[in-house]
């Protein structure tokens, strides 16, 4: 994870088209400017960044299932719960499942665990739109970087 | 069992925080009730779930934008309800 660059996903572990589920892994960095303010002397990953991590996992799920034809933009976060603190060096497992594929939108359920213990979970909604010009290639490059290979999408 | 209109009105009231008594079959979701496009997606999700259908919102929006259909055809609630009923019937057929 590079928190200050919003690169929240390190590696896609699996993308199951049948169950419409993705699993990814991420390691919280030992140091980040984010920890200077959150909180002084007691570094914790902010809940908004855990939410972003669940959103990115969900986004790559939608991108993969749709073959990178459209871009999912986060439009809603429901039922978010943050159950445990997350500090530097924590290894996170993020899963997301497609709950509903609507016309022009998608809904996922996502959760983060560490060593099998629940960290947080939420229901996320995305607006599905055509890629802004030039963005699809950049998103494919990002996806490739985290192991969401071309043959998977 | 609640009618389709009652179910839809309840969804709109709860999702968009609009008093139930303001919602009638003649209400235009956008012009009368002030529902924006994002809020309408929340409503569409609730309708999809409640009726087990997929409202073809993208198709409707495209038809309205291209002038092939007036917005009233989809967004006046009595018309929306008729289309939900038709989608449900098609699914059960």
gemmi code that builds the backbone of each chain (N, CA, C; Angstrom):
import gemmi

chains = {
    "A": [
        ("UNK", (0.839, -1.202, 0.000), (0.000, 0.000, 0.000), (0.872, 1.249, 0.000)),
        ("UNK", (0.461, 2.202, -0.800), (1.085, 3.527, -0.720), (-0.065, 4.493, -0.412)),
        ("UNK", (-0.239, 4.697, 0.875), (-1.440, 5.408, 1.325), (-1.551, 6.790, 0.701)),
        ("UNK", (-0.427, 7.509, 0.659), (-0.495, 8.898, 0.193), (-0.707, 8.990, -1.313)),
        ("UNK", (-0.550, 7.878, -2.026), (-0.821, 7.850, -3.471), (-2.147, 7.141, -3.789)),
        ("UNK", (-2.844, 6.763, -2.744), (-4.116, 6.046, -2.910), (-3.935, 4.756, -3.708)),
        ("UNK", (-2.765, 4.152, -3.606), (-2.562, 2.822, -4.183), (-2.784, 1.826, -3.057)),
        ("UNK", (-4.010, 1.368, -2.928), (-4.408, 0.601, -1.751), (-4.266, -0.909, -1.936)),
        ("UNK", (-4.163, -1.342, -3.187), (-4.134, -2.782, -3.464), (-2.721, -3.196, -3.873)),
        ("UNK", (-2.169, -4.181, -3.191), (-0.835, -4.688, -3.566), (-0.935, -5.800, -4.604)),
        ("UNK", (-1.861, -6.714, -4.389), (-1.890, -7.909, -5.233), (-3.296, -8.485, -5.307)),
        ("UNK", (-3.720, -8.812, -6.521), (-4.980, -9.552, -6.665), (-4.668, -11.039, -6.491)),
        ("UNK", (-5.309, -11.648, -5.521), (-5.079, -13.067, -5.245), (-5.941, -13.941, -6.135)),
        ("UNK", (-7.208, -13.537, -6.284), (-8.105, -14.321, -7.144), (-9.264, -13.462, -7.621)),
        ("UNK", (-9.747, -13.819, -8.811), (-10.974, -13.217, -9.342), (-11.809, -14.366, -9.883)),
        ("UNK", (-12.912, -14.642, -9.205), (-13.770, -15.765, -9.582), (-14.989, -15.221, -10.324)),
        ("UNK", (-15.046, -15.496, -11.624), (-16.140, -14.965, -12.427), (-17.480, -15.622, -12.082)),
        ("UNK", (-17.418, -16.885, -11.685), (-18.661, -17.609, -11.410), (-19.355, -17.057, -10.168)),
        ("UNK", (-18.573, -16.894, -9.101), (-19.158, -16.372, -7.855), (-19.104, -14.852, -7.808)),
        ("UNK", (-18.455, -14.232, -8.826), (-18.336, -12.781, -8.906), (-17.708, -12.219, -7.626)),
        ("UNK", (-16.530, -12.765, -7.337), (-15.855, -12.418, -6.092), (-14.371, -12.209, -6.369)),
        ("UNK", (-13.805, -11.209, -5.702), (-12.374, -10.939, -5.823), (-11.745, -10.991, -4.442)),
        ("UNK", (-10.492, -11.436, -4.404), (-9.731, -11.376, -3.155), (-8.396, -10.715, -3.472)),
        ("UNK", (-8.017, -9.764, -2.654), (-6.750, -9.070, -2.859), (-6.026, -8.978, -1.521)),
        ("UNK", (-4.722, -8.709, -1.609), (-3.954, -8.538, -0.377), (-3.216, -7.213, -0.405)),
        ("UNK", (-2.992, -6.681, 0.768), (-2.289, -5.408, 0.918), (-1.563, -5.403, 2.251)),
        ("UNK", (-0.412, -4.783, 2.275), (0.348, -4.656, 3.518), (0.443, -3.178, 3.880)),
        ("UNK", (0.017, -2.864, 5.069), (0.080, -1.475, 5.535), (1.557, -1.104, 5.714)),
        ("UNK", (1.985, 0.040, 5.146), (3.404, 0.411, 5.279), (3.782, 0.696, 6.737)),
        ("UNK", (5.077, 0.529, 7.000), (5.555, 0.829, 8.356), (5.523, 2.332, 8.621)),
        ("UNK", (5.762, 3.089, 7.545), (5.783, 4.540, 7.718), (4.975, 5.212, 6.620)),
        ("UNK", (4.320, 6.292, 6.965), (3.568, 7.084, 5.984), (3.276, 8.454, 6.596)),
        ("UNK", (3.285, 9.496, 5.761), (2.890, 10.818, 6.285), (1.495, 10.799, 6.908)),
        ("UNK", (0.650, 9.873, 6.453), (-0.712, 9.776, 7.008), (-0.657, 9.558, 8.514)),
        ("UNK", (0.338, 8.793, 8.953), (0.412, 8.460, 10.378), (0.868, 9.627, 11.248)),
        ("UNK", (1.390, 10.668, 10.592), (1.828, 11.821, 11.387), (0.638, 12.516, 12.030)),
        ("UNK", (-0.494, 12.465, 11.339), (-1.681, 13.111, 11.896), (-2.704, 12.136, 12.439)),
        ("UNK", (-2.574, 10.868, 12.073), (-3.609, 9.896, 12.445), (-2.951, 8.665, 13.051)),
        ("UNK", (-2.601, 8.661, 14.345), (-2.656, 9.818, 15.228), (-1.247, 10.060, 15.762)),
        ("UNK", (-0.935, 11.259, 16.197), (0.418, 11.523, 16.700), (0.810, 10.521, 17.798)),
        ("UNK", (1.874, 9.781, 17.531), (2.359, 8.813, 18.515), (1.566, 7.526, 18.573)),
        ("UNK", (0.505, 7.423, 17.763), (-0.337, 6.217, 17.786), (-0.876, 5.973, 16.378)),
        ("UNK", (-0.003, 5.451, 15.472), (-0.387, 5.340, 14.061), (-1.487, 4.317, 13.805)),
        ("UNK", (-2.539, 4.764, 13.154), (-3.658, 3.893, 12.765), (-4.097, 4.267, 11.347)),
        ("UNK", (-4.465, 3.260, 10.547), (-5.000, 3.541, 9.211), (-6.395, 4.151, 9.375)),
        ("UNK", (-6.609, 5.341, 8.807), (-7.934, 5.974, 8.936), (-9.043, 5.127, 8.297)),
        ("UNK", (-10.210, 5.200, 8.895), (-11.357, 4.456, 8.356), (-11.670, 4.828, 6.923)),
        ("UNK", (-11.470, 6.092, 6.550), (-11.757, 6.484, 5.165), (-10.839, 5.745, 4.189)),
        ("UNK", (-9.600, 5.480, 4.620), (-8.687, 4.766, 3.724), (-8.999, 3.266, 3.691)),
        ("UNK", (-9.521, 2.733, 4.782), (-9.995, 1.340, 4.745), (-11.203, 1.247, 3.809)),
        ("UNK", (-12.064, 2.257, 3.862), (-13.210, 2.296, 2.948), (-12.728, 2.379, 1.505)),
        ("UNK", (-11.733, 3.219, 1.257), (-11.163, 3.335, -0.091), (-10.567, 2.000, -0.544)),
        ("UNK", (-9.962, 1.288, 0.389), (-9.376, -0.016, 0.049), (-10.476, -0.994, -0.382)),
        ("UNK", (-11.575, -0.997, 0.357), (-12.709, -1.867, -0.026), (-13.288, -1.410, -1.367)),
        ("UNK", (-13.319, -0.093, -1.583), (-13.868, 0.430, -2.844), (-12.974, 0.041, -4.023)),
        ("UNK", (-11.657, 0.108, -3.819), (-10.760, -0.249, -4.931), (-10.843, -1.738, -5.255)),
        ("UNK", (-10.925, -2.570, -4.228), (-11.083, -4.012, -4.487), (-12.380, -4.256, -5.258)),
        ("UNK", (-13.444, -3.594, -4.825), (-14.735, -3.724, -5.506), (-14.649, -3.205, -6.932)),
        ("UNK", (-13.956, -2.080, -7.092), (-13.820, -1.485, -8.419), (-13.098, -2.407, -9.384)),
        ("UNK", (-12.016, -3.031, -8.911), (-11.299, -3.962, -9.794), (-12.151, -5.197, -10.088)),
        ("UNK", (-12.988, -5.583, -9.125), (-13.911, -6.695, -9.393), (-14.849, -6.328, -10.551)),
        ("UNK", (-15.450, -5.147, -10.457), (-16.392, -4.717, -11.505), (-15.674, -4.550, -12.838)),
        ("UNK", (-14.496, -3.932, -12.797), (-13.718, -3.768, -14.032), (-13.416, -5.119, -14.668)),
        ("UNK", (-12.985, -6.070, -13.841), (-12.634, -7.390, -14.361), (-13.838, -8.108, -14.938)),
        ("UNK", (-14.953, -8.051, -14.222), (-16.150, -8.750, -14.693), (-16.685, -8.123, -15.974)),
        ("UNK", (-16.522, -6.795, -16.105), (-17.047, -6.112, -17.294), (-16.017, -6.027, -18.411)),
        ("UNK", (-14.837, -6.619, -18.202), (-13.820, -6.600, -19.245), (-13.295, -5.213, -19.545)),
        ("UNK", (-13.257, -4.359, -18.530), (-12.692, -3.015, -18.674), (-13.402, -2.201, -19.759)),
        ("UNK", (-14.713, -2.375, -19.871), (-15.459, -1.582, -20.861), (-15.972, -0.281, -20.267)),
        ("UNK", (-16.184, -0.261, -18.948), (-16.704, 0.923, -18.279), (-15.950, 1.109, -16.959)),
        ("UNK", (-16.085, 2.307, -16.399), (-15.390, 2.628, -15.155), (-16.396, 2.746, -14.008)),
        ("UNK", (-16.176, 2.040, -12.910), (-17.039, 2.205, -11.737), (-16.544, 3.356, -10.854)),
        ("UNK", (-17.439, 4.276, -10.563), (-17.118, 5.387, -9.661), (-17.950, 5.230, -8.380)),
        ("UNK", (-17.276, 5.327, -7.251), (-17.964, 5.150, -5.965), (-19.041, 6.215, -5.792)),
        ("UNK", (-20.261, 5.786, -5.488), (-21.345, 6.744, -5.274), (-22.051, 6.567, -3.942)),
        ("UNK", (-21.750, 5.483, -3.232), (-22.423, 5.314, -1.954), (-21.736, 4.299, -1.075)),
        ("UNK", (-21.752, 4.563, 0.218), (-21.204, 3.626, 1.204), (-22.288, 3.405, 2.253)),
        ("UNK", (-22.697, 2.175, 2.376), (-23.745, 1.852, 3.348), (-23.235, 0.812, 4.334)),
        ("UNK", (-23.805, 0.843, 5.502), (-23.567, -0.190, 6.523), (-22.079, -0.403, 6.791)),
        ("UNK", (-21.314, 0.671, 6.802), (-19.870, 0.544, 7.067), (-19.643, 0.345, 8.559)),
        ("UNK", (-18.822, -0.647, 8.886), (-18.483, -0.922, 10.281), (-16.981, -1.130, 10.391)),
        ("UNK", (-16.381, -0.488, 11.377), (-14.943, -0.603, 11.601), (-14.767, -1.271, 12.958)),
        ("UNK", (-14.229, -2.485, 12.925), (-14.328, -3.339, 14.113), (-13.029, -3.425, 14.904)),
        ("UNK", (-11.903, -3.171, 14.236), (-10.605, -3.320, 14.895), (-9.644, -2.269, 14.363)),
        ("UNK", (-8.723, -1.813, 15.208), (-7.700, -0.863, 14.755), (-6.716, -1.564, 13.822)),
        ("UNK", (-6.183, -0.789, 12.870), (-5.186, -1.320, 11.935), (-3.937, -0.447, 12.009)),
        ("UNK", (-2.831, -1.047, 12.381), (-1.584, -0.302, 12.522), (-0.586, -0.648, 11.435)),
        ("UNK", (0.591, -0.010, 11.463), (1.637, -0.249, 10.461), (2.034, -1.724, 10.413)),
        ("UNK", (2.312, -2.206, 9.184), (2.797, -3.570, 9.011), (1.718, -4.640, 8.967)),
        ("UNK", (0.474, -4.265, 9.161), (-0.606, -5.255, 9.158), (-0.831, -5.796, 7.743)),
        ("UNK", (-0.962, -7.110, 7.644), (-1.264, -7.745, 6.351), (-2.785, -7.871, 6.233)),
        ("UNK", (-3.327, -7.236, 5.210), (-4.783, -7.196, 5.037), (-5.221, -8.127, 3.908)),
        ("UNK", (-6.319, -8.815, 4.135), (-6.986, -9.559, 3.070), (-8.310, -8.869, 2.798)),
        ("UNK", (-8.509, -8.475, 1.547), (-9.721, -7.736, 1.172), (-10.530, -8.602, 0.206)),
        ("UNK", (-11.795, -8.796, 0.507), (-12.665, -9.528, -0.407), (-13.850, -8.646, -0.784)),
        ("UNK", (-14.324, -8.838, -2.001), (-15.514, -8.109, -2.453), (-16.330, -9.023, -3.359)),
        ("UNK", (-17.633, -8.975, -3.174), (-18.545, -9.778, -3.998), (-19.563, -8.863, -4.654)),
        ("UNK", (-19.902, -9.200, -5.897), (-20.922, -8.408, -6.593), (-22.292, -8.801, -6.054)),
        ("UNK", (-22.941, -7.844, -5.415), (-24.253, -8.100, -4.808), (-25.378, -7.925, -5.829)),
        ("UNK", (-25.201, -6.917, -6.698), (-26.248, -6.633, -7.683), (-25.651, -5.860, -8.845)),
        ("UNK", (-25.968, -6.284, -10.047), (-25.545, -5.541, -11.232), (-26.771, -4.904, -11.846)),
        ("UNK", (-26.917, -3.611, -11.644), (-28.067, -2.903, -12.175), (-27.739, -2.287, -13.527)),
        ("UNK", (-28.673, -1.486, -14.018), (-28.462, -0.794, -15.284), (-27.766, 0.520, -14.982)),
        ("UNK", (-26.450, 0.563, -15.241), (-25.683, 1.771, -14.981), (-25.157, 1.885, -13.573)),
        ("UNK", (-25.320, 0.850, -12.795), (-24.766, 0.884, -11.439), (-24.501, -0.545, -10.962)),
        ("UNK", (-23.689, -0.649, -9.921), (-23.389, -1.960, -9.340), (-23.283, -1.810, -7.827)),
        ("UNK", (-23.585, -2.890, -7.128), (-23.522, -2.900, -5.664), (-22.629, -4.061, -5.246)),
        ("UNK", (-21.706, -3.782, -4.341), (-20.835, -4.843, -3.834), (-20.916, -4.898, -2.312)),
        ("UNK", (-20.518, -6.042, -1.793), (-20.276, -6.175, -0.362), (-18.799, -6.488, -0.196)),
        ("UNK", (-18.139, -5.729, 0.650), (-16.698, -5.904, 0.813), (-16.342, -6.013, 2.287)),
        ("UNK", (-15.234, -6.704, 2.534), (-14.750, -6.783, 3.905), (-13.236, -6.899, 3.914)),
        ("UNK", (-12.653, -6.476, 5.027), (-11.210, -6.603, 5.221), (-10.995, -7.423, 6.485)),
        ("UNK", (-10.061, -8.377, 6.394), (-9.676, -9.165, 7.564), (-8.152, -9.122, 7.696)),
        ("UNK", (-7.693, -9.432, 8.888), (-6.251, -9.577, 9.138), (-6.081, -10.809, 10.017)),
        ("UNK", (-5.321, -11.769, 9.517), (-5.150, -13.055, 10.210), (-6.505, -13.660, 10.565)),
        ("UNK", (-7.465, -13.518, 9.657), (-8.777, -14.113, 9.843), (-9.722, -13.309, 10.714)),
        ("UNK", (-9.236, -12.250, 11.306), (-10.097, -11.451, 12.193), (-10.718, -10.293, 11.419)),
        ("UNK", (-12.009, -10.044, 11.612), (-12.665, -8.959, 10.868), (-12.147, -7.585, 11.254)),
        ("UNK", (-11.839, -6.796, 10.232), (-11.390, -5.418, 10.432), (-12.536, -4.453, 10.157)),
        ("UNK", (-13.148, -4.617, 8.978), (-14.252, -3.731, 8.603), (-15.035, -4.355, 7.460)),
        ("UNK", (-16.242, -3.857, 7.245), (-17.072, -4.323, 6.131), (-18.052, -3.227, 5.757)),
        ("UNK", (-18.538, -3.296, 4.537), (-19.467, -2.264, 4.045), (-20.153, -2.741, 2.782)),
        ("UNK", (-21.266, -2.089, 2.486), (-21.928, -2.278, 1.193), (-21.635, -1.027, 0.376)),
        ("UNK", (-21.143, -1.226, -0.840), (-20.689, -0.105, -1.659), (-21.475, -0.043, -2.959)),
        ("UNK", (-21.756, 1.164, -3.394), (-22.483, 1.340, -4.660), (-21.631, 2.136, -5.630)),
        ("UNK", (-21.689, 1.730, -6.867), (-20.871, 2.357, -7.901), (-21.751, 2.763, -9.076)),
        ("UNK", (-21.455, 3.925, -9.605), (-22.061, 4.326, -10.870), (-21.145, 3.816, -11.983)),
        ("UNK", (-21.709, 3.146, -12.954), (-20.920, 2.580, -14.046), (-21.043, 3.496, -15.254)),
        ("UNK", (-19.908, 4.045, -15.667), (-19.943, 5.033, -16.758), (-18.869, 4.719, -17.792)),
        ("UNK", (-19.031, 5.237, -19.014), (-17.949, 5.092, -19.991), (-16.663, 5.714, -19.440)),
        ("UNK", (-15.528, 5.142, -19.811), (-14.256, 5.695, -19.360), (-14.094, 7.125, -19.852)),
        ("UNK", (-13.669, 8.045, -18.981), (-13.205, 9.334, -19.497), (-12.056, 9.084, -20.462)),
        ("UNK", (-11.911, 9.963, -21.441), (-10.944, 9.720, -22.519), (-9.539, 9.462, -21.979)),
        ("UNK", (-8.955, 8.371, -22.442), (-7.574, 8.051, -22.082), (-7.403, 7.316, -20.772)),
        ("UNK", (-8.483, 7.136, -20.035), (-8.349, 6.544, -18.704), (-8.260, 5.027, -18.735)),
        ("UNK", (-8.893, 4.402, -19.744), (-8.962, 2.932, -19.718), (-7.576, 2.300, -19.792)),
        ("UNK", (-6.690, 2.854, -20.608), (-5.335, 2.310, -20.707), (-4.587, 2.421, -19.387)),
        ("UNK", (-4.778, 3.543, -18.714), (-4.106, 3.741, -17.427), (-4.653, 2.778, -16.375)),
        ("UNK", (-5.944, 2.535, -16.426), (-6.531, 1.593, -15.457), (-6.084, 0.165, -15.745)),
        ("UNK", (-5.933, -0.160, -17.018), (-5.412, -1.494, -17.373), (-3.982, -1.661, -16.858)),
        ("UNK", (-3.196, -0.591, -16.966), (-1.812, -0.653, -16.481), (-1.792, -0.854, -14.965)),
        ("UNK", (-2.672, -0.136, -14.278), (-2.765, -0.313, -12.819), (-3.170, -1.732, -12.481)),
        ("UNK", (-4.146, -2.239, -13.232), (-4.637, -3.594, -12.977), (-3.531, -4.623, -13.204)),
        ("UNK", (-2.749, -4.381, -14.234), (-1.646, -5.305, -14.524), (-0.612, -5.258, -13.405)),
        ("UNK", (-0.366, -4.069, -12.895), (0.614, -3.912, -11.819), (0.250, -4.740, -10.589)),
        ("UNK", (-1.042, -4.872, -10.312), (-1.466, -5.596, -9.113), (-1.847, -7.044, -9.437)),
        ("UNK", (-1.559, -7.486, -10.656), (-1.746, -8.907, -10.965), (-3.095, -9.266, -11.535)),
        ("UNK", (-3.885, -8.253, -11.867), (-5.145, -8.528, -12.554), (-4.807, -8.588, -14.040)),
        ("UNK", (-4.351, -9.768, -14.464), (-3.734, -9.904, -15.776), (-4.750, -9.802, -16.897)),
        ("UNK", (-4.236, -9.489, -18.054), (-5.088, -9.336, -19.229), (-5.952, -10.567, -19.477)),
        ("UNK", (-5.347, -11.755, -19.257), (-6.133, -12.961, -19.534), (-7.301, -13.140, -18.554)),
        ("UNK", (-7.217, -12.412, -17.429), (-8.308, -12.499, -16.461), (-9.439, -11.535, -16.776)),
        ("UNK", (-9.170, -10.597, -17.660), (-10.193, -9.585, -17.895), (-10.652, -9.628, -19.342)),
    ],
    "B": [
        ("UNK", (-51.251, -7.872, 0.394), (-50.017, -7.561, -0.321), (-50.106, -6.157, -0.912)),
        ("UNK", (-49.054, -5.350, -0.692), (-49.060, -3.974, -1.161), (-49.062, -3.929, -2.686)),
        ("UNK", (-49.741, -2.915, -3.235), (-49.722, -2.745, -4.688), (-48.339, -2.289, -5.118)),
        ("UNK", (-48.090, -2.388, -6.427), (-46.796, -1.941, -6.940), (-46.571, -0.470, -6.603)),
        ("UNK", (-47.638, 0.341, -6.791), (-47.474, 1.764, -6.495), (-47.141, 1.991, -5.030)),
        ("UNK", (-47.837, 1.300, -4.134), (-47.572, 1.487, -2.699), (-46.130, 1.119, -2.365)),
        ("UNK", (-45.656, 0.034, -2.951), (-44.271, -0.385, -2.695), (-43.283, 0.654, -3.212)),
        ("UNK", (-43.516, 1.129, -4.447), (-42.613, 2.116, -5.041), (-42.662, 3.430, -4.254)),
        ("UNK", (-43.848, 3.854, -3.885), (-43.976, 5.105, -3.120), (-43.245, 4.982, -1.782)),
        ("UNK", (-43.369, 3.833, -1.152), (-42.671, 3.609, 0.113), (-41.159, 3.660, -0.070)),
        ("UNK", (-40.675, 3.071, -1.145), (-39.229, 3.087, -1.439), (-38.757, 4.523, -1.657)),
        ("UNK", (-39.516, 5.281, -2.464), (-39.122, 6.666, -2.756), (-39.140, 7.502, -1.481)),
        ("UNK", (-40.176, 7.316, -0.679), (-40.289, 8.081, 0.554), (-39.099, 7.820, 1.467)),
        ("UNK", (-38.758, 6.547, 1.611), (-37.674, 6.184, 2.525), (-36.310, 6.564, 1.959)),
        ("UNK", (-36.103, 6.300, 0.668), (-34.785, 6.515, 0.068), (-34.480, 8.001, -0.119)),
        ("UNK", (-35.480, 8.756, -0.565), (-35.242, 10.165, -0.886), (-35.739, 11.101, 0.220)),
        ("UNK", (-36.223, 10.518, 1.321), (-36.698, 11.302, 2.466), (-37.781, 12.306, 2.048)),
        ("UNK", (-38.776, 11.789, 1.340), (-39.906, 12.605, 0.892), (-41.150, 12.121, 1.627)),
        ("UNK", (-41.917, 13.032, 2.231), (-43.130, 12.606, 2.930), (-44.030, 11.779, 2.009)),
        ("UNK", (-44.505, 10.661, 2.523), (-45.273, 9.722, 1.711), (-46.499, 10.382, 1.073)),
        ("UNK", (-47.121, 11.320, 1.801), (-48.355, 11.924, 1.291), (-48.106, 12.817, 0.072)),
        ("UNK", (-46.863, 13.199, -0.158), (-46.552, 14.024, -1.337), (-46.439, 13.187, -2.609)),
        ("UNK", (-46.383, 11.883, -2.450), (-46.114, 11.014, -3.591), (-47.426, 10.431, -4.115)),
        ("UNK", (-47.747, 10.774, -5.358), (-48.990, 10.291, -5.965), (-48.666, 9.615, -7.300)),
        ("UNK", (-49.634, 8.891, -7.854), (-49.379, 8.268, -9.164), (-49.053, 9.278, -10.257)),
        ("UNK", (-49.504, 10.532, -10.071), (-49.237, 11.567, -11.081), (-47.901, 12.261, -10.869)),
        ("UNK", (-47.220, 11.972, -9.776), (-45.960, 12.673, -9.473), (-44.891, 12.343, -10.510)),
        ("UNK", (-44.175, 13.380, -10.942), (-42.997, 13.199, -11.795), (-41.797, 13.111, -10.851)),
        ("UNK", (-41.064, 12.001, -10.934), (-40.001, 11.755, -9.959), (-38.979, 12.887, -9.935)),
        ("UNK", (-38.686, 13.447, -11.093), (-37.646, 14.474, -11.167), (-38.237, 15.868, -10.952)),
        ("UNK", (-39.289, 16.181, -11.732), (-39.806, 17.554, -11.707), (-40.629, 17.848, -10.454)),
        ("UNK", (-41.442, 16.886, -10.010), (-42.304, 17.136, -8.853), (-41.627, 16.770, -7.542)),
        ("UNK", (-40.886, 15.678, -7.537), (-40.318, 15.179, -6.277), (-38.851, 15.589, -6.098)),
        ("UNK", (-38.251, 16.139, -7.158), (-36.885, 16.659, -7.037), (-35.819, 15.591, -6.857)),
        ("UNK", (-36.093, 14.393, -7.347), (-35.119, 13.303, -7.197), (-34.034, 13.468, -8.261)),
        ("UNK", (-32.765, 13.504, -7.815), (-31.677, 13.642, -8.793), (-31.229, 12.264, -9.285)),
        ("UNK", (-30.296, 12.271, -10.236), (-29.933, 11.018, -10.896), (-29.276, 10.033, -9.934)),
        ("UNK", (-28.471, 10.536, -9.008), (-27.835, 9.627, -8.050), (-28.864, 9.016, -7.112)),
        ("UNK", (-29.778, 9.850, -6.624), (-30.818, 9.332, -5.742), (-31.686, 8.329, -6.489)),
        ("UNK", (-31.882, 8.583, -7.794), (-32.717, 7.645, -8.548), (-32.043, 6.288, -8.689)),
        ("UNK", (-30.701, 6.269, -8.716), (-30.012, 4.977, -8.757), (-30.247, 4.204, -7.453)),
        ("UNK", (-30.261, 4.917, -6.317), (-30.571, 4.256, -5.040), (-31.982, 3.673, -5.085)),
        ("UNK", (-32.909, 4.454, -5.655), (-34.299, 3.994, -5.763), (-34.372, 2.792, -6.704)),
        ("UNK", (-33.629, 2.864, -7.809), (-33.635, 1.740, -8.762), (-33.122, 0.463, -8.099)),
        ("UNK", (-32.092, 0.593, -7.265), (-31.553, -0.580, -6.569), (-32.626, -1.190, -5.665)),
        ("UNK", (-33.326, -0.333, -4.924), (-34.374, -0.833, -4.021), (-35.511, -1.478, -4.820)),
        ("UNK", (-35.864, -0.883, -5.954), (-36.924, -1.461, -6.800), (-36.452, -2.788, -7.396)),
        ("UNK", (-35.237, -2.820, -7.900), (-34.681, -4.069, -8.454), (-34.775, -5.195, -7.424)),
        ("UNK", (-34.373, -4.862, -6.199), (-34.367, -5.884, -5.135), (-35.785, -6.296, -4.758)),
        ("UNK", (-36.671, -5.312, -4.620), (-38.035, -5.591, -4.164), (-38.806, -6.453, -5.158)),
        ("UNK", (-38.551, -6.221, -6.469), (-39.345, -6.921, -7.494), (-38.559, -7.997, -8.245)),
        ("UNK", (-37.270, -8.104, -7.938), (-36.455, -9.113, -8.622), (-36.289, -8.842, -10.105)),
        ("UNK", (-36.161, -7.564, -10.450), (-36.040, -7.173, -11.868), (-34.808, -6.296, -12.048)),
        ("UNK", (-34.584, -5.857, -13.271), (-33.502, -4.910, -13.558), (-34.077, -3.781, -14.398)),
        ("UNK", (-34.355, -2.668, -13.743), (-34.886, -1.520, -14.487), (-33.876, -1.090, -15.546)),
        ("UNK", (-34.271, -0.995, -16.799), (-33.301, -0.624, -17.853), (-33.056, 0.879, -17.902)),
        ("UNK", (-32.474, 1.397, -16.836), (-32.310, 2.847, -16.702), (-31.454, 3.465, -17.801)),
        ("UNK", (-30.385, 2.751, -18.173), (-29.501, 3.314, -19.205), (-30.251, 3.484, -20.517)),
        ("UNK", (-31.052, 2.472, -20.851), (-31.825, 2.529, -22.092), (-32.833, 3.677, -22.039)),
        ("UNK", (-33.526, 3.795, -20.909), (-34.516, 4.855, -20.767), (-33.862, 6.230, -20.894)),
        ("UNK", (-32.736, 6.387, -20.180), (-32.047, 7.681, -20.195), (-31.605, 8.045, -21.612)),
        ("UNK", (-31.108, 7.037, -22.317), (-30.654, 7.273, -23.694), (-31.824, 7.692, -24.578)),
        ("UNK", (-32.957, 7.007, -24.416), (-34.124, 7.335, -25.237), (-34.612, 8.757, -24.965)),
        ("UNK", (-34.585, 9.155, -23.687), (-35.011, 10.511, -23.335), (-34.021, 11.520, -23.894)),
        ("UNK", (-32.723, 11.262, -23.715), (-31.699, 12.207, -24.192), (-31.728, 12.365, -25.704)),
        ("UNK", (-32.086, 11.287, -26.405), (-32.112, 11.346, -27.876), (-33.458, 11.822, -28.406)),
        ("UNK", (-34.367, 12.148, -27.505), (-35.666, 12.653, -27.914), (-36.608, 11.600, -28.456)),
        ("UNK", (-36.292, 10.321, -28.218), (-37.131, 9.239, -28.728), (-38.331, 8.985, -27.818)),
        ("UNK", (-38.237, 9.461, -26.591), (-39.349, 9.279, -25.641), (-39.335, 10.442, -24.668)),
        ("UNK", (-40.530, 10.914, -24.267), (-40.563, 11.974, -23.259), (-40.226, 11.388, -21.882)),
        ("UNK", (-39.611, 12.198, -21.043), (-39.216, 11.722, -19.714), (-40.422, 11.226, -18.923)),
        ("UNK", (-41.590, 11.846, -19.207), (-42.806, 11.454, -18.471), (-43.113, 9.974, -18.634)),
        ("UNK", (-42.737, 9.439, -19.750), (-43.066, 8.045, -20.047), (-42.442, 7.081, -19.042)),
        ("UNK", (-41.323, 7.501, -18.464), (-40.634, 6.637, -17.513), (-40.679, 7.156, -16.086)),
        ("UNK", (-40.744, 8.481, -15.930), (-40.515, 9.042, -14.606), (-41.763, 9.587, -13.923)),
        ("UNK", (-42.920, 9.587, -14.605), (-44.183, 9.796, -13.889), (-44.534, 8.455, -13.250)),
        ("UNK", (-44.859, 8.488, -11.966), (-44.889, 7.232, -11.206), (-45.875, 6.204, -11.743)),
        ("UNK", (-47.047, 6.648, -12.233), (-47.997, 5.652, -12.747), (-47.407, 4.925, -13.956)),
        ("UNK", (-46.610, 5.649, -14.751), (-45.970, 5.012, -15.908), (-44.819, 4.104, -15.473)),
        ("UNK", (-44.075, 4.569, -14.467), (-42.988, 3.749, -13.930), (-43.546, 2.440, -13.361)),
        ("UNK", (-44.659, 2.568, -12.635), (-45.297, 1.384, -12.034), (-45.753, 0.408, -13.126)),
        ("UNK", (-46.325, 0.955, -14.207), (-46.778, 0.082, -15.311), (-45.591, -0.664, -15.921)),
        ("UNK", (-44.450, 0.008, -16.023), (-43.265, -0.646, -16.593), (-42.700, -1.692, -15.639)),
        ("UNK", (-42.771, -1.406, -14.345), (-42.340, -2.423, -13.364), (-43.230, -3.651, -13.481)),
        ("UNK", (-44.528, -3.431, -13.536), (-45.478, -4.554, -13.669), (-45.175, -5.369, -14.929)),
        ("UNK", (-44.862, -4.666, -16.013), (-44.565, -5.374, -17.275), (-43.276, -6.190, -17.153)),
        ("UNK", (-42.274, -5.626, -16.468), (-41.002, -6.357, -16.285), (-41.222, -7.589, -15.403)),
        ("UNK", (-42.042, -7.430, -14.373), (-42.332, -8.559, -13.488), (-43.081, -9.659, -14.257)),
        ("UNK", (-44.068, -9.217, -15.060), (-44.841, -10.172, -15.843), (-43.951, -10.904, -16.847)),
        ("UNK", (-43.056, -10.160, -17.499), (-42.153, -10.766, -18.470), (-41.242, -11.790, -17.805)),
        ("UNK", (-40.847, -11.480, -16.581), (-39.945, -12.389, -15.856), (-40.676, -13.693, -15.488)),
        ("UNK", (-41.967, -13.530, -15.155), (-42.731, -14.706, -14.724), (-43.229, -15.539, -15.900)),
        ("UNK", (-43.229, -14.941, -17.094), (-43.763, -15.635, -18.272), (-42.838, -16.776, -18.698)),
    ],
}
model = gemmi.Model(1)
for chain_id, residues in chains.items():
    chain = gemmi.Chain(chain_id)
    for i, (resn, *xyz) in enumerate(residues, 1):
        res = gemmi.Residue()
        res.name, res.seqid = resn, gemmi.SeqId(i, " ")
        for name, pos in zip(("N", "CA", "C"), xyz):
            atom = gemmi.Atom()
            atom.name, atom.element = name, gemmi.Element(name[0])
            atom.pos, atom.b_iso = gemmi.Position(*pos), 0.0
            res.add_atom(atom)
        chain.add_residue(res)
    model.add_chain(chain)
structure = gemmi.Structure()
structure.add_model(model)
structure.setup_entities()
